[in-house]
Amino acid sequence: MNNPPAWSDSYYSKAKKQGRLDQIIDVPYFGDSVEVALIQVADFVAYFLRRYAEITDGYSQPRYEHEAAKVATWIATVRDRSIGRSSIYPAKGRCECSELFFVNAPPSIRQL
């Protein structure tokens, strides 16, 4: 965080006079109370994306009956309201940073 790599610039479309990763904020200290709710929603969605990948890719077993189906339904709802996969993982012309994210993403997440 203190010294981000140059290869992240293209992924985040860093402007010439903009600092690297200058949009990352520490919510408890700097986040406006109005924006904290949206960040909490992002954390909530991230948890269910992780849980979806764990179950779908076989890293973890469902903790209760029908968990896999419920999580898959919630993820489908999130996917339908999100930007398209081609914007997250472009098929052509991926920069070094995009390629790193693609290669390290769980297969189930790449397929959303």
N, C-alpha and C positions, 0 to 999 in steps of 0.2 A: 504494500500500500504506500509506503514512503518513497519507493523508487520504482514505479511501474515500468515494464518493458516497452520499448518503442513499438514492438509488433502489435500492441493493443490499439495504437492510434487509428489504424484503418477501420477496425471493427466499430469503434465508437465515433467515427467521422470527426476526429479531433481537428478543430480549426487551428490556423497558424499560430495565433496568439493565446490559445487556450492551453491550460495545464493538463497533463495526463490524468485521466480519471477524476476530473474535478467535480463531477456530479455526485460522487459518493459522499453521503453525510452520515454522521453518527446520530441516530434518531433521538436517543434520550437527551443529548446535550444541545443539538442544533435544530432538530425538526420542529416545525411549527405544529402546534397542537391540532390544527385542522388537518394537516397532512399525515399525522401519525396513524389515523384510522386506515388510510389507504395502504400504508406500509404494513400494518398488521394484517390486512387482507392479503397482501403479497406474501407474507410469511405463512399464512394459512394455506394459500394455494401451493406454495413451495413444499410444505409438509405433505400435502396430498399427492403432488407430483412424485416426490420421493417414495411415498408409500406405494403408489401405483407401480413405479419401476421395481421396487423391491419384490412385490408380489408377482408381477407379470414376468419379470426376468428370472425369477426363481431364487432370489437372494434371501427371501424371507417367506414364511408361511402366513396365511391369513390368521388373524388373532381370534376371529369369531366367524361363525357361519354367515355366509353371504357378504363378508367384507370385500372380497375381490370384486364382486358384482357392483356393490355400492360405490366403491372407489372408482371403478371404471365408468360408472354413470356420471359421477361428479366431474371426472376428468374430461369426459365428452362434452359436458356443459361448458367447462372452462375453455376447451379447445374451440368450440363453436363461437366463442366470444373473444378469441384471441387473434393476433395477427397470424397470417399463414405460415406454414412450415417453410415455404420457400424464402420468406424474409428472415427466418431464424437460421436455417441451414440451406443456403443457396446451393443448387446443384452444380453450377458452373461459376468460375471466377472467385472462389472463396479465398480470402486473404489468409495469412498465416494464423491469425487469431481465430477466425471462423473455422478453419480446419481443425485447430486444437479443440475447440468446443465440440465440433461434430465427432471427432474421433473418440473423445472421452465421454460423450453422452451415452447413457444406457440405450440399448437398441429400442426398447419400448418408447422412450421419449423421442427418439429420432423419427419414429413412425407416426407420431401424433398429427 
